[in-house]
Amino acid sequence: MAEESTGNASQRFMHKMGKLRMIFGPANRSALGHEMTEQNRQLLAQREAETMQWETLRRPDGSTYVVPRDPGDKSLR
């Protein structure tokens, strides 16, 4: 005999999610409004400087590609 469905749809959903959490672990609940550390500020400044060395060009078909702003700069290659 088939297993009887217990509870409404939301209860069945929560039961299945509980089984998935046993496999994948709980969802990340870290705060998004935390203060930025000095190390993160330095890393962000470094990434922004690296980003400024590149330029995005668009082809007529709408696709894009990235080229160095200064073709003679070989620092990141």
Protein Blocks (a to p, Z undefined) as FASTA:
>chain_A
ZZddedjfklmmmmmmmmmmmmnopadfbdfkbccdfklmmmmmmmmmmmmmpccdddfk
opacdddfblmlcklZZ
